Amino acid sequence: MKVGICGKQPKTAGLQDALVNKLIALVSAAEKHGKYSDEIARLLADGLFTTLKNVNFDDNAIEQQIKRAKAERLAISDEQYEPMELFKGETDIVSLRSALLFGMKGMAAYAHHAMNLGYRDDEVFRWFIKGISEIKKEHTVEQWLDLLMEFGRVNFKCMELLDSANTGTFGNPVPTRVNTDIKKGPFIVVSGHDLLDLYELLQQTEGKEINIYTHSEMLSAHGYPGLKNFPNLAGNFGTAWQSQQKEFKDIPAPVLFTTNCLMPPRPSCGDRVYTTSVVGYPGLYHISTDKDGHKDYTPVIEKALALADAFGCTVNELPLTLVLSWYEQKAVCILLTLLSLGIKNMYLGPTFPAFFSETVTKVLVDTFGLQPITTPMQDIGSKLNL
């Protein structure tokens, strides 16, 4: 039995593919009958986000998403849809189809967080419809590449949307010193990316002498004025998400996972790990959203573009090097966005993605000058012309 890179079982992976097929069927029905709604927009974002790496390991939760998508489709039409083999076919076509699908899963995460804060963009929503529709169609390699570049531009808009949602809700982030020591007394660790979840938890624990610590990619929350002003936001616990199984061992506090940073918890801490939103794991307590819905590399891209304007040159003439660490589907949509902006000569690692075929890799290397990382000293020397 082969377990996925983030620890998912084959049955869970199969259910995720089934969910994607149900979303394709829903989009097919919506397109044919011209029926679009906020509920469909939410389903597409939540459904694709559910299938993202390190998000949901709970078969029952994924099956509920499948039923939800099926019910929405049947409300439009009872026509049958033949599921497609997402990862079978001619090597280059499967490679390009995978790149679009994985990229859309990453964009779904950004759209999900923006919608949680009350922000939505019709162009982004329409492209979810278009992108999912195009996945089931036949295209030449050139047409697939055009689609990927178009997607990259739309994802840039989605990242702008999320940035507007975060800054519009919590203010513009500022450089902030973050404590890493743990104070005496009860505390809660919050991991993931959902700032609204963190905000509501800070509100509900304020004045109760419970300290809140961010973990991993939630670290950036300390820069937002609307969050950093809470006196119970005490600091950051631990290091990167992939170290959580070691760092959370016997931790004397509950851990709340809000988005994709979850790894299978060790028995020593499983009773203290909670999930919410689209995150799930069998046996863990899940905090649901009430009827009112309570419960980004954008700055890097914007900075590169701003510097280009300031220096009066193109972004590719700036004295900087971009190194993109490849771990999950959000990195796919970020890569495609950078490529769609015409940014070249980036370094990609620790390896090129396995779903890139030799032909697709060659096209991207020849067109955009993508380079694999090597050793730290060799890469640093190359970047500094040493």
DONUBA-876935 format. One record per residue (C-alpha): residue in three letters; x, z, y. Coordinates in steps of 0.25 Angstrom, whole numbers, padded with zeros to 4 digits, always signed. Layout:
ALAXZY
...
# end
This chain:
MET+0000+0000+0000
LYS+0006-0005+0013
VAL+0004+0005+0025
GLY+0004-0001+0039
ILE+0015+0001+0049
CYS+0007+0012+0056
GLY+0002+0019+0043
LYS-0011+0012+0041
GLN-0016+0009+0027
PRO-0019-0005+0022
LYS-0034-0001+0021
THR-0034+0003+0036
ALA-0026-0010+0040
GLY-0037-0018+0032
LEU-0048-0011+0040
GLN-0041-0014+0053
ASP-0041-0029+0050
ALA-0055-0028+0046
LEU-0058-0022+0059
VAL-0051-0033+0066
ASN-0059-0043+0058
LYS-0072-0036+0063
LEU-0068-0037+0077
ILE-0065-0052+0075
ALA-0079-0054+0069
LEU-0085-0046+0081
VAL-0078-0055+0091
SER-0082-0067+0084
ALA-0097-0063+0085
ALA-0096-0059+0099
GLU-0089-0072+0103
LYS-0100-0080+0096
HIS-0112-0073+0102
GLY-0106-0070+0115
LYS-0108-0055+0113
TYR-0097-0046+0120
SER-0098-0031+0123
ASP-0091-0019+0127
GLU-0093-0014+0113
ILE-0085-0026+0108
ALA-0074-0024+0118
ARG-0073-0010+0113
LEU-0073-0014+0099
LEU-0062-0024+0100
ALA-0053-0015+0107
ASP-0056-0003+0098
GLY-0056-0011+0085
LEU-0043-0018+0088
PHE-0036-0005+0093
THR-0041+0002+0080
THR-0032-0008+0072
LEU-0020-0005+0081
LYS-0008+0001+0074
ASN-0008+0016+0074
VAL-0022+0018+0078
ASN-0032+0019+0067
PHE-0030+0023+0053
ASP-0044+0027+0050
ASP-0051+0017+0040
ASN-0065+0023+0044
ALA-0062+0022+0059
ILE-0058+0007+0057
GLU-0070+0005+0048
GLN-0079+0010+0059
GLN-0073+0000+0069
ILE-0076-0011+0059
LYS-0090-0007+0058
ARG-0091-0006+0073
ALA-0086-0020+0075
LYS-0095-0025+0064
ALA-0107-0019+0070
GLU-0104-0025+0083
ARG-0102-0039+0077
LEU-0115-0038+0069
ALA-0122-0034+0082
ILE-0118-0048+0087
SER-0119-0056+0075
ASP-0120-0054+0060
GLU-0112-0067+0057
GLN-0101-0064+0047
TYR-0086-0065+0050
GLU-0075-0068+0040
PRO-0064-0058+0042
MET-0050-0065+0044
GLU-0037-0062+0038
LEU-0030-0057+0050
PHE-0016-0057+0045
LYS-0016-0069+0035
GLY-0013-0084+0038
GLU-0002-0092+0043
THR+0010-0083+0047
ASP+0011-0087+0062
ILE-0004-0087+0064
VAL-0005-0073+0058
SER+0006-0069+0067
LEU+0000-0073+0080
ARG-0014-0068+0076
SER-0008-0055+0073
ALA-0001-0054+0086
LEU-0014-0057+0093
LEU-0022-0047+0085
PHE-0011-0036+0086
GLY-0010-0039+0101
MET-0025-0037+0103
LYS-0025-0024+0095
GLY-0015-0019+0106
MET-0024-0024+0117
ALA-0036-0017+0111
ALA-0028-0004+0113
TYR-0026-0006+0127
ALA-0041-0011+0129
HIS-0046+0001+0121
HIS-0039+0011+0131
ALA-0043+0003+0143
MET-0058+0003+0138
ASN-0057+0018+0136
LEU-0054+0020+0150
GLY-0066+0011+0155
TYR-0057-0002+0157
ARG-0060-0015+0151
ASP-0057-0030+0154
ASP-0065-0041+0150
GLU-0054-0051+0148
VAL-0047-0041+0139
PHE-0060-0039+0131
ARG-0062-0054+0130
TRP-0048-0056+0125
PHE-0051-0047+0114
ILE-0063-0056+0110
LYS-0054-0068+0111
GLY-0042-0063+0104
ILE-0050-0058+0092
SER-0057-0071+0092
GLU-0044-0079+0092
ILE-0038-0071+0080
LYS-0048-0077+0071
LYS-0045-0091+0076
GLU-0035-0102+0072
HIS-0024-0104+0082
THR-0011-0111+0082
VAL+0002-0103+0085
GLU+0002-0108+0099
GLN-0012-0104+0101
TRP-0010-0090+0095
LEU+0002-0088+0105
ASP-0007-0092+0117
LEU-0017-0082+0112
LEU-0006-0071+0111
MET-0001-0074+0126
GLU-0016-0074+0131
PHE-0018-0061+0124
GLY-0005-0055+0130
ARG-0011-0058+0144
VAL-0024-0052+0141
ASN-0017-0039+0135
PHE-0009-0038+0148
LYS-0023-0037+0155
CYS-0027-0027+0145
MET-0015-0018+0147
GLU-0018-0019+0162
LEU-0032-0015+0159
LEU-0027-0003+0152
ASP-0017+0000+0163
SER-0028+0000+0173
ALA-0037+0009+0164
ASN-0026+0019+0162
THR-0021+0019+0177
GLY-0035+0018+0182
THR-0039+0030+0174
PHE-0027+0039+0175
GLY-0019+0034+0186
ASN-0006+0026+0187
PRO+0005+0032+0178
VAL+0017+0039+0185
PRO+0031+0043+0179
THR+0029+0057+0173
ARG+0038+0067+0166
VAL+0032+0071+0152
ASN+0035+0084+0145
THR+0038+0083+0130
ASP+0039+0098+0127
ILE+0027+0104+0121
LYS+0021+0116+0128
LYS+0015+0129+0121
GLY+0001+0128+0118
PRO-0009+0118+0111
PHE-0007+0104+0114
ILE-0013+0090+0110
VAL-0004+0077+0108
VAL-0011+0064+0112
SER-0005+0051+0107
GLY-0009+0036+0109
HIS-0013+0029+0122
ASP-0027+0033+0126
LEU-0026+0040+0140
LEU-0041+0043+0140
ASP-0040+0051+0128
LEU-0028+0059+0134
TYR-0036+0061+0147
GLU-0048+0066+0140
LEU-0040+0075+0131
LEU-0033+0081+0143
GLN-0046+0083+0150
GLN-0052+0091+0138
THR-0039+0100+0136
GLU-0037+0103+0151
GLY-0036+0117+0154
LYS-0036+0121+0139
GLU-0021+0123+0138
ILE-0019+0112+0129
ASN-0008+0102+0132
ILE-0009+0087+0129
TYR+0004+0079+0125
THR+0004+0064+0124
HIS+0011+0058+0113
SER+0018+0044+0111
GLU+0012+0033+0120
MET+0003+0043+0127
LEU+0015+0047+0134
SER+0012+0038+0146
ALA-0001+0046+0149
HIS+0008+0056+0157
GLY+0010+0046+0168
TYR-0005+0044+0171
PRO-0009+0054+0183
GLY-0023+0056+0177
LEU-0017+0061+0164
LYS-0004+0068+0169
ASN-0011+0077+0178
PHE-0017+0084+0167
PRO-0009+0097+0165
ASN-0012+0097+0150
LEU-0005+0084+0148
ALA+0008+0091+0144
GLY+0018+0081+0139
ASN+0021+0072+0128
PHE+0023+0075+0113
GLY+0032+0068+0103
THR+0038+0054+0104
ALA+0033+0040+0099
TRP+0021+0038+0091
GLN+0028+0034+0078
SER+0035+0048+0078
GLN+0021+0055+0078
GLN+0021+0059+0063
LYS+0034+0067+0065
GLU+0031+0072+0078
PHE+0016+0076+0075
LYS+0020+0084+0062
ASP+0015+0098+0063
ILE+0012+0096+0078
PRO+0004+0108+0083
ALA-0006+0100+0091
PRO-0017+0089+0089
VAL-0013+0075+0092
LEU-0023+0065+0097
PHE-0021+0050+0095
THR-0028+0041+0105
THR-0023+0027+0101
ASN-0012+0020+0092
CYS-0001+0030+0090
LEU-0006+0036+0077
MET+0002+0037+0064
PRO-0003+0043+0051
PRO-0002+0058+0054
ARG+0006+0067+0045
PRO-0002+0078+0038
SER+0005+0089+0046
CYS-0003+0084+0059
GLY-0015+0076+0054
ASP-0024+0087+0057
ARG-0020+0087+0072
VAL-0021+0072+0074
TYR-0033+0066+0081
THR-0037+0052+0084
THR-0047+0046+0094
SER-0052+0032+0099
VAL-0048+0021+0089
VAL-0037+0030+0083
GLY-0040+0035+0069
TYR-0034+0041+0056
PRO-0041+0046+0044
GLY-0042+0061+0044
LEU-0039+0063+0059
TYR-0049+0068+0068
HIS-0054+0057+0077
ILE-0059+0060+0091
SER-0070+0050+0095
THR-0075+0044+0108
ASP-0088+0049+0114
LYS-0098+0039+0119
ASP-0092+0039+0133
GLY-0079+0034+0128
HIS-0071+0047+0132
LYS-0061+0050+0125
ASP+0002+0002+0140
TYR+0014-0008+0141
THR+0006-0012+0153
PRO+0016-0005+0163
VAL+0028-0012+0157
ILE+0022-0026+0158
GLU+0017-0023+0173
LYS+0031-0017+0176
ALA+0038-0030+0171
LEU+0028-0039+0179
ALA+0030-0030+0192
LEU+0045-0030+0191
ALA+0044-0045+0189
ASP+0037-0046+0202
ALA+0046-0037+0209
PHE+0058-0044+0205
GLY+0053-0058+0208
CYS+0056-0063+0194
THR+0049-0065+0181
VAL+0047-0054+0172
ASN+0057-0061+0162
GLU+0068-0060+0173
LEU+0067-0045+0175
PRO+0079-0037+0170
LEU+0071-0030+0159
THR+0069-0031+0144
LEU+0056-0028+0137
VAL+0057-0022+0123
LEU+0043-0021+0115
SER+0043-0011+0104
TRP+0034-0017+0093
TYR+0025-0006+0086
GLU+0010-0010+0087
GLN+0000-0019+0092
LYS+0000-0015+0106
ALA+0015-0020+0106
VAL+0009-0034+0102
CYS-0001-0035+0114
ILE+0010-0030+0123
LEU+0020-0041+0118
LEU+0010-0052+0119
THR+0007-0047+0133
LEU+0021-0048+0137
LEU+0023-0061+0131
SER+0010-0066+0138
LEU+0017-0062+0151
GLY+0029-0071+0148
ILE+0039-0059+0146
LYS+0050-0064+0138
ASN+0063-0058+0130
MET+0056-0046+0126
TYR+0062-0037+0114
LEU+0053-0034+0103
GLY+0055-0023+0092
PRO+0058-0017+0083
THR+0055-0030+0076
PHE+0046-0042+0080
PRO+0032-0039+0075
ALA+0030-0043+0060
PHE+0017-0051+0063
PHE+0025-0061+0071
SER+0029-0073+0062
GLU+0042-0080+0063
THR+0035-0091+0071
VAL+0028-0082+0081
THR+0041-0074+0083
LYS+0049-0086+0086
VAL+0039-0091+0096
LEU+0039-0078+0103
VAL+0054-0077+0103
ASP+0056-0091+0108
THR+0045-0090+0119
PHE+0047-0076+0124
GLY+0061-0072+0119
LEU+0056-0060+0111
GLN+0068-0053+0105
PRO+0068-0042+0094
ILE+0075-0029+0097
THR+0088-0026+0090
THR+0096-0013+0092
PRO+0095-0004+0104
MET+0109-0007+0109
GLN+0109-0022+0107
ASP+0095-0023+0114
ILE+0100-0014+0126
GLY+0113-0022+0127
SER+0105-0035+0127
LYS+0095-0030+0137
LEU+0106-0025+0146
ASN+0116-0037+0144
LEU+0126-0027+0139
# end
